[in-house]
Amino acid sequence: MNLVACDGTWTQSEGSLRCTGTLVEVPHDPGITLEDAKELSDQTLVLFAVVFGYLVLKKALN
């Protein structure tokens, strides 16, 4: 996805937006990678397992 900005002002005419200056492409962070998503998913699963195990032990010891 490309992000653009206008160094002038945005105007609207006939249902479309127009830039009175020039359009400038805005650099942006590409976001999360597939490797990062997998690692985050794995860590979430580990956290869930630890909390679940804690709750089971807590209930079993009472």
DSSP file (Angstrom, degrees, kcal/mol; ACC not computed):
  #  RESIDUE AA STRUCTURE BP1 BP2  ACC     N-H-->O    O-->H-N    N-H-->O    O-->H-N    TCO  KAPPA ALPHA  PHI   PSI    X-CA   Y-CA   Z-CA
    1    1 A M              0   0    0      0, 0.0     2,-0.4     0, 0.0     0, 0.0   0.000 360.0 360.0 360.0 131.0    0.0    0.0    0.0
    2    2 A N        -     0   0    0     25,-0.0     2,-0.4    23,-0.0    23,-0.0  -0.826 360.0-153.2 -99.5 137.1    1.4    3.4   -0.9
    3    3 A L  E     -A   26   0A   0     23,-0.6    23,-2.8    -2,-0.4     2,-0.3  -0.907  13.2-169.7-108.0 136.6    0.7    6.4    1.2
    4    4 A V  E     -A   25   0A   0     -2,-0.4     2,-0.3    21,-0.2    21,-0.2  -0.929   6.3-166.5-126.2 151.8    0.6    9.9   -0.3
    5    5 A A  E     -A   24   0A   0     19,-2.8    19,-3.2    -2,-0.3     2,-0.5  -0.916  17.9-130.7-129.9 158.2    0.5   13.4    1.1
    6    6 A C  E     -A   23   0A   0     -2,-0.3    17,-0.2    17,-0.2     4,-0.1  -0.942   2.0-156.9-111.7 128.1   -0.2   16.7   -0.4
    7    7 A D  S    S+     0   0    0     15,-2.0    16,-0.1    -2,-0.5    -1,-0.1   0.499  87.7  41.2 -82.5  -0.7    2.2   19.6    0.2
    8    8 A G  S    S-     0   0    0     14,-0.2     2,-0.3     1,-0.1    -2,-0.1   0.075 110.4 -63.7-108.7-135.2   -0.6   22.0   -0.6
    9    9 A T        -     0   0    0     -2,-0.1    11,-2.5     0, 0.0     2,-0.4  -0.902  40.0-120.4-120.6 153.1   -4.3   21.7    0.4
   10   10 A W  E     -B   19   0B   0     -2,-0.3     2,-0.3     9,-0.2     9,-0.2  -0.758  31.5-175.3 -89.1 134.0   -6.8   19.0   -0.5
   11   11 A T  E     -B   18   0B   0      7,-3.0     7,-3.2    -2,-0.4     2,-0.5  -0.925  15.6-141.7-126.0 155.8  -10.0   20.2   -2.2
   12   12 A Q  E     +B   17   0B   0     -2,-0.3     2,-0.4     5,-0.2     5,-0.2  -0.971  26.6 161.3-120.6 127.4  -13.1   18.4   -3.2
   13   13 A S  E >   -B   16   0B   0      3,-2.3     3,-1.6    -2,-0.5    -2,-0.1  -0.983  67.3  -4.5-145.4 134.3  -14.9   19.0   -6.5
   14   14 A E  T 3  S-     0   0    0     -2,-0.4     3,-0.1     1,-0.3    -1,-0.1   0.827 128.2 -55.4  55.2  36.8  -17.4   16.9   -8.4
   15   15 A G  T 3  S+     0   0    0      1,-0.2     2,-0.3     0, 0.0    -1,-0.3   0.544 117.2  98.7  80.0   7.3  -17.0   14.0   -5.9
   16   16 A S  E <   -B   13   0B   0     -3,-1.6    -3,-2.3     2,-0.0     2,-0.3  -0.937  69.3-121.2-127.7 152.9  -13.2   13.7   -6.2
   17   17 A L  E     -B   12   0B   0     -2,-0.3     2,-0.4    -5,-0.2    -5,-0.2  -0.686  27.7-170.5 -90.0 142.2  -10.3   14.9   -4.1
   18   18 A R  E     -B   11   0B   0     -7,-3.2    -7,-3.0    -2,-0.3     2,-0.5  -0.980  17.5-137.6-133.0 147.2   -7.7   17.1   -5.7
   19   19 A C  E     -B   10   0B   0     -2,-0.4    -9,-0.2    -9,-0.2     4,-0.1  -0.896   3.7-160.5-103.4 126.6   -4.3   18.3   -4.4
   20   20 A T  S    S+     0   0    0    -11,-2.5    -1,-0.1    -2,-0.5   -10,-0.1   0.665  82.7  35.4 -80.7 -14.5   -3.5   21.9   -5.1
   21   21 A G  S    S-     0   0    0    -12,-0.3     2,-0.4     1,-0.1    -2,-0.1   0.134 110.4 -60.2-105.0-136.5    0.2   21.3   -4.6
   22   22 A T        -     0   0    0     -2,-0.0   -15,-2.0     2,-0.0     2,-0.3  -0.897  46.1-114.7-116.1 149.2    2.2   18.2   -5.4
   23   23 A L  E     -A    6   0A   0     -2,-0.4     2,-0.4   -17,-0.2   -17,-0.2  -0.630  29.6-164.8 -81.6 138.1    1.7   14.7   -4.2
   24   24 A V  E     -A    5   0A   0    -19,-3.2   -19,-2.8    -2,-0.3     2,-0.3  -0.986  19.1-126.2-125.7 130.3    4.5   13.3   -2.1
   25   25 A E  E     -A    4   0A   0     -2,-0.4   -21,-0.2   -21,-0.2   -23,-0.0  -0.610  23.7-143.4 -76.7 133.7    5.0    9.6   -1.3
   26   26 A V  E     -A    3   0A   0    -23,-2.8   -23,-0.6    -2,-0.3     2,-0.1  -0.858  12.6-128.0-101.3 124.4    5.2    9.0    2.4
   27   27 A P        -     0   0    0      0, 0.0     2,-0.3     0, 0.0   -25,-0.0  -0.447  34.2-176.1 -68.4 144.1    7.6    6.2    3.6
   28   28 A H        -     0   0    0     -2,-0.1   -25,-0.0   -25,-0.0     0, 0.0  -0.965  32.7 -97.1-141.9 158.0    6.0    3.7    6.0
   29   29 A D        -     0   0    0     -2,-0.3     3,-0.1     1,-0.1     0, 0.0  -0.560  30.6-134.9 -71.7 131.9    6.9    0.7    8.0
   30   30 A P        -     0   0    0      0, 0.0     2,-0.2     0, 0.0    -1,-0.1   0.649  42.8-135.3 -67.1 -11.8    6.0   -2.5    6.1
   31   31 A G        -     0   0    0      2,-0.0     2,-0.2     0, 0.0    -3,-0.0  -0.531  49.3  -9.9  94.1-161.5    4.5   -3.9    9.3
   32   32 A I        -     0   0    0     -2,-0.2     2,-0.1    -3,-0.1     0, 0.0  -0.531  64.8-138.0 -80.4 138.7    4.8   -7.4   10.8
   33   33 A T     >  -     0   0    0     -2,-0.2     4,-2.3     1,-0.1     5,-0.2  -0.425  26.0-107.0 -87.8 168.3    6.6  -10.1    8.8
   34   34 A L  H  > S+     0   0    0      1,-0.2     4,-2.2     2,-0.2     5,-0.2   0.875 121.7  52.2 -63.2 -36.9    5.4  -13.7    8.5
   35   35 A E  H  > S+     0   0    0      2,-0.2     4,-2.3     1,-0.2    -1,-0.2   0.915 110.2  48.0 -65.4 -42.4    8.3  -14.8   10.7
   36   36 A D  H  > S+     0   0    0      1,-0.2     4,-2.6     2,-0.2    -2,-0.2   0.890 110.6  52.0 -64.3 -39.2    7.3  -12.2   13.4
   37   37 A A  H  X S+     0   0    0     -4,-2.3     4,-2.3     2,-0.2    -2,-0.2   0.904 110.4  48.0 -64.4 -41.4    3.7  -13.3   13.2
   38   38 A K  H  X S+     0   0    0     -4,-2.2     4,-2.6     2,-0.2    -2,-0.2   0.922 112.6  48.4 -65.6 -43.2    4.6  -16.9   13.7
   39   39 A E  H  X S+     0   0    0     -4,-2.3     4,-2.5     2,-0.2    -2,-0.2   0.913 112.1  49.0 -63.3 -42.3    6.9  -16.1   16.6
   40   40 A L  H  X S+     0   0    0     -4,-2.6     4,-2.0     2,-0.2    -1,-0.2   0.897 111.7  49.6 -63.7 -40.5    4.1  -13.9   18.2
   41   41 A S  H  X S+     0   0    0     -4,-2.3     4,-2.1     2,-0.2    -2,-0.2   0.912 111.3  49.1 -64.2 -43.1    1.6  -16.8   17.7
   42   42 A D  H  X S+     0   0    0     -4,-2.6     4,-2.2     1,-0.2    -2,-0.2   0.919 111.4  48.6 -62.8 -44.5    4.0  -19.3   19.3
   43   43 A Q  H  X S+     0   0    0     -4,-2.5     4,-2.4     1,-0.2    -1,-0.2   0.862 109.6  52.8 -65.7 -35.5    4.6  -17.0   22.3
   44   44 A T  H  X S+     0   0    0     -4,-2.0     4,-2.4     2,-0.2    -1,-0.2   0.907 109.1  49.6 -65.1 -41.6    0.9  -16.4   22.7
   45   45 A L  H  X S+     0   0    0     -4,-2.1     4,-2.3     2,-0.2    -2,-0.2   0.902 110.7  49.8 -63.8 -41.5    0.3  -20.2   22.8
   46   46 A V  H  X S+     0   0    0     -4,-2.2     4,-2.4     2,-0.2    -2,-0.2   0.922 110.8  49.7 -63.0 -44.4    3.1  -20.7   25.4
   47   47 A L  H  X S+     0   0    0     -4,-2.4     4,-2.5     1,-0.2     5,-0.2   0.918 110.7  50.0 -61.0 -43.9    1.6  -17.9   27.5
   48   48 A F  H  X S+     0   0    0     -4,-2.4     4,-2.7     1,-0.2    -1,-0.2   0.918 111.0  49.5 -59.5 -44.5   -1.9  -19.5   27.3
   49   49 A A  H  X S+     0   0    0     -4,-2.3     4,-2.6     2,-0.2    -2,-0.2   0.893 111.1  49.1 -64.0 -40.6   -0.5  -23.0   28.3
   50   50 A V  H  X S+     0   0    0     -4,-2.4     4,-2.4     2,-0.2    -2,-0.2   0.937 113.9  44.8 -65.2 -46.8    1.4  -21.5   31.3
   51   51 A V  H  X S+     0   0    0     -4,-2.5     4,-2.4     2,-0.2    -2,-0.2   0.917 114.2  49.7 -64.3 -42.9   -1.7  -19.7   32.6
   52   52 A F  H  X S+     0   0    0     -4,-2.7     4,-2.3    -5,-0.2    -2,-0.2   0.926 111.6  48.9 -61.6 -44.9   -3.9  -22.7   32.0
   53   53 A G  H  X S+     0   0    0     -4,-2.6     4,-2.5     1,-0.2    -2,-0.2   0.899 110.4  51.3 -61.5 -41.3   -1.4  -24.9   33.8
   54   54 A Y  H  X S+     0   0    0     -4,-2.4     4,-2.5     1,-0.2    -1,-0.2   0.924 111.0  47.7 -61.2 -45.5   -1.3  -22.5   36.7
   55   55 A L  H  X S+     0   0    0     -4,-2.4     4,-2.1     2,-0.2    -2,-0.2   0.880 111.7  50.2 -66.2 -37.8   -5.1  -22.4   37.0
   56   56 A V  H  X S+     0   0    0     -4,-2.3     4,-2.5     2,-0.2    -2,-0.2   0.931 113.1  46.1 -65.1 -45.4   -5.3  -26.2   36.9
   57   57 A L  H  X S+     0   0    0     -4,-2.5     4,-2.1     2,-0.2    -2,-0.2   0.903 111.2  52.4 -63.9 -40.6   -2.7  -26.6   39.6
   58   58 A K  H  X S+     0   0    0     -4,-2.5     4,-0.6     1,-0.2    -1,-0.2   0.913 113.2  43.9 -61.3 -43.5   -4.3  -23.9   41.7
   59   59 A K  H >< S+     0   0    0     -4,-2.1     3,-0.6     1,-0.2    -1,-0.2   0.881 112.9  52.0 -69.8 -38.1   -7.7  -25.7   41.5
   60   60 A A  H 3< S+     0   0    0     -4,-2.5    -2,-0.2     1,-0.2    -1,-0.2   0.834 108.1  51.3 -68.7 -32.3   -6.1  -29.2   42.1
   61   61 A L  H 3<        0   0    0     -4,-2.1    -1,-0.2     1,-0.2    -2,-0.2   0.610 360.0 360.0 -82.6 -11.6   -4.3  -28.0   45.3
   62   62 A N    <<        0   0    0     -4,-0.6    -1,-0.2    -3,-0.6    -2,-0.2   0.451 360.0 360.0 -89.4 360.0   -7.4  -26.5   46.8
